[in-house]
Amino acid sequence: MSIINKKFLILIALILTVLIAFIPNIGYWNEGTYKFFGIPAQWLGYYGDGQFSFEIWGLLLNVFIIYFILFGLLKLFKKKIK
């Protein structure tokens, strides 16, 4: 990888994971008054009155999945350019 190295790709995947989680009807859903964030795995839950849960494994799984999607797309575009 020339300009885009693995650390930069992981950073982009983390940013995309957080941004996608806050898109209505895609990244979060409601169950009563509770809100759950994260796609495909839930990594943040908000229960009201300042109570929330953070699930590190869900966040890492989402970053891992988005990283490999970006990695695959980058390889595909590099192959198309050559």
VENLINVEN-V132890 format. One record per residue. N is the residue number from 1. RES is the residue in one letter. PSI is psi as a letter, one per 40 degrees, with the letter a starting at -180 (999 if undefined). NEAR is the number of other ideal C-beta (glycine too) atoms within 8 Angstrom. Layout:
N,RES,PSI,NEAR
N,RES,PSI,NEAR
//
This chain:
1,M,h,7
2,S,c,3
3,I,d,4
4,I,h,7
5,N,i,7
6,K,d,6
7,K,d,6
8,F,d,8
9,L,d,14
10,I,d,10
11,L,d,8
12,I,d,9
13,A,d,13
14,L,d,9
15,I,d,8
16,L,d,10
17,T,d,14
18,V,d,8
19,L,d,8
20,I,d,11
21,A,d,14
22,F,e,9
23,I,h,9
24,P,i,6
25,N,e,4
26,I,d,7
27,G,e,10
28,Y,i,12
29,W,i,6
30,N,i,8
31,E,g,5
32,G,b,4
33,T,e,5
34,Y,i,10
35,K,h,8
36,F,h,12
37,F,i,12
38,G,h,16
39,I,h,8
40,P,e,6
41,A,i,11
42,Q,h,9
43,W,e,15
44,L,h,13
45,G,h,11
46,Y,h,10
47,Y,e,9
48,G,i,7
49,D,f,4
50,G,e,4
51,Q,h,7
52,F,i,8
53,S,i,7
54,F,h,7
55,E,h,12
56,I,d,7
57,W,d,8
58,G,d,11
59,L,d,14
60,L,d,8
61,L,d,11
62,N,d,15
63,V,d,12
64,F,d,9
65,I,d,9
66,I,d,12
67,Y,d,11
68,F,d,8
69,I,d,8
70,L,d,12
71,F,d,9
72,G,d,8
73,L,d,8
74,L,d,11
75,K,d,8
76,L,d,8
77,F,d,8
78,K,d,8
79,K,d,7
80,K,d,6
81,I,d,5
82,K,999,4
//
